[in-house]
Amino acid sequence: MILSILAAAPAGEVCVCDFVEPLGKSQPTVSHHLKILGEAGLVHGERRSKWVWYSLNRERLAGLRAAIDT
């Protein structure tokens, strides 16, 4: 669901705080899952003041899709 939210983001990025309500999880839990996605290279995070803003790594996702399709 995290990847779907990022894919649908009009600005192409989402603040970690904006995942809490739609996912129904606490901010630390959301941050943990985003960290794992970041370590896998599927998302990029950029700290801006107190919050981290996330965007998809579209190249990595395209490579993953291609690997799955073969």
Secondary structure, 3 states (H helix, E strand, C coil): CHHHHHHHCCCCCEEHHHCHHHHCCCHHHHHHHHHHHHHCCCEEEEEECCEEEEEECHHHHHHHHHHHHC
